[in-house]
Amino acid sequence: MTLGMGGTQSYGEPSYWDKRYTQEDSPFDWYQKYTALAPLLHLYLSPSHRILAIGCGNSPFSEGMVEDGYEDVVNIDISSVVIEVMQKKYSDNPQLKYITMDVRDMSAFETDSFDAVIDKGTLDSILCGNDSKENSSMMLKEVFRLHMEHPLIV
């Protein structure tokens, strides 16, 4: 059973995110902004690393990374609504790429094709949804397939 817009179980449903991003267009950062996490990222990542940010939403986190010198930040989200907005917003910034994709199946990317995978809340959202154990397992298998050395879940 999926709860309404206010229920946390809805966080696991793509329709929740499409509706949310249709109704709310202000940028939102889950948990922490880039500036708060930058010192931690600097310990593990270099500007030349290829980075995947999963469940990017409309957060300016990846923009902060690029402003800080990171050269290749790929962002995915299950919501095509928010990805279209972000593609338009950053169309003049080749360091930022935005792709509609389900984190449980990232087969469009080759194994070990990223130096790091960053998640700031996607796993939490999946754990709130239906079939959370299976879906979170699928997500984590994909994250580790893309790069086992530096998956950062912050």
C-alpha positions in Angstrom: 0.0 0.0 0.0 1.4 3.4 -1.0 0.6 6.3 1.2 -0.4 9.8 -0.1 2.0 12.7 -0.9 2.8 13.1 2.8 3.6 9.5 3.6 7.2 8.3 3.7 6.3 5.1 1.9 5.6 7.2 -1.2 9.3 8.1 -1.3 9.9 4.7 -3.0 7.5 5.5 -5.9 8.6 7.3 -9.1 5.1 9.0 -9.3 5.7 10.7 -5.9 8.9 12.3 -7.3 7.4 13.4 -10.6 4.5 15.0 -8.7 6.8 16.6 -6.2 9.1 18.1 -8.8 6.1 19.3 -10.9 4.7 21.2 -7.8 8.0 22.4 -6.3 10.7 23.9 -8.4 12.9 25.3 -5.7 16.3 23.5 -5.3 16.5 21.2 -2.4 19.4 19.4 -0.7 18.7 16.3 1.4 20.7 16.2 4.6 23.8 18.4 3.7 24.9 20.9 1.2 28.0 20.5 -0.9 30.0 22.9 1.2 29.4 20.8 4.3 30.6 17.6 2.7 33.4 19.0 0.5 36.2 18.3 3.0 35.1 14.6 3.2 34.9 14.3 -0.6 38.4 15.9 -0.9 39.8 13.1 1.2 38.7 10.4 -1.3 38.2 12.1 -4.7 40.2 14.1 -7.1 38.9 16.6 -9.7 39.7 14.2 -12.5 37.5 11.3 -11.1 34.4 10.4 -13.0 31.6 10.7 -10.4 28.0 9.4 -10.4 25.4 11.2 -8.2 22.4 9.0 -7.8 19.0 10.4 -7.0 20.2 13.9 -7.8 16.8 15.6 -7.7 17.1 19.3 -8.2 19.9 19.7 -5.6 22.7 22.1 -6.5 25.2 19.6 -4.9 26.8 18.6 -8.2 27.0 22.2 -9.4 29.0 22.8 -6.2 31.3 20.0 -7.1 31.9 21.4 -10.6 32.5 24.9 -9.2 35.1 23.3 -6.9 36.9 21.8 -9.8 35.4 18.4 -10.5 35.4 17.7 -14.2 32.9 14.9 -14.9 29.7 14.6 -12.7 27.0 12.4 -14.1 23.6 12.7 -12.3 20.7 10.3 -12.4 17.2 10.4 -11.0 14.1 8.3 -11.6 12.0 11.4 -12.2 12.0 12.5 -15.8 10.4 15.7 -14.7 13.4 16.9 -12.6 15.9 15.6 -15.1 14.4 17.7 -17.9 14.5 20.7 -15.7 18.2 20.1 -14.7 19.2 19.4 -18.3 17.9 22.7 -19.3 19.3 24.5 -16.3 22.9 23.2 -16.9 22.8 22.8 -20.7 25.8 25.1 -21.0 27.9 23.1 -18.5 29.5 20.1 -20.1 30.9 18.9 -16.8 27.3 18.2 -15.6 25.3 15.4 -17.2 21.7 14.6 -16.3 20.0 11.3 -17.2 16.7 9.7 -16.3 17.5 6.3 -14.8 16.3 3.9 -12.1 19.1 3.3 -9.7 18.0 -0.4 -9.4 19.0 -0.9 -13.1 21.9 1.2 -14.3 22.8 -1.2 -17.1 23.3 1.7 -19.4 26.6 2.2 -17.7 29.5 -0.3 -18.0 30.9 -2.1 -15.0 33.6 0.0 -13.2 32.8 3.0 -15.3 32.9 5.5 -12.4 35.5 6.4 -9.9 32.9 7.2 -7.2 29.2 6.9 -6.6 27.5 9.4 -4.3 24.2 9.0 -2.6 22.7 11.5 -0.2 19.3 10.0 0.3 18.2 7.6 -2.4 18.8 4.5 -0.3 16.7 6.1 2.4 13.9 6.7 -0.1 14.0 3.2 -1.4 13.9 1.8 2.1 10.6 3.8 2.6 9.0 2.2 -0.4 7.3 -1.1 -1.2 9.6 -4.2 -1.5 12.3 -2.1 0.2 14.6 -5.1 1.0 14.6 -6.3 -2.6 14.9 -2.8 -4.1 17.7 -1.7 -1.8 19.6 -4.8 -2.6 19.2 -4.2 -6.3 20.4 -0.6 -5.9 23.5 -1.6 -3.8 24.5 -4.3 -6.3 24.4 -1.8 -9.1 26.4 0.8 -7.1 29.1 -1.7 -6.4 29.0 -3.0 -10.0 29.8 0.6 -11.2 32.7 1.0 -8.8 33.4 -0.9 -5.7 36.3 1.2 -4.5 34.6 4.5 -3.6 30.8 4.3 -3.2 30.0 7.2 -0.9 26.7 7.0 0.9 26.5 10.2 2.9 
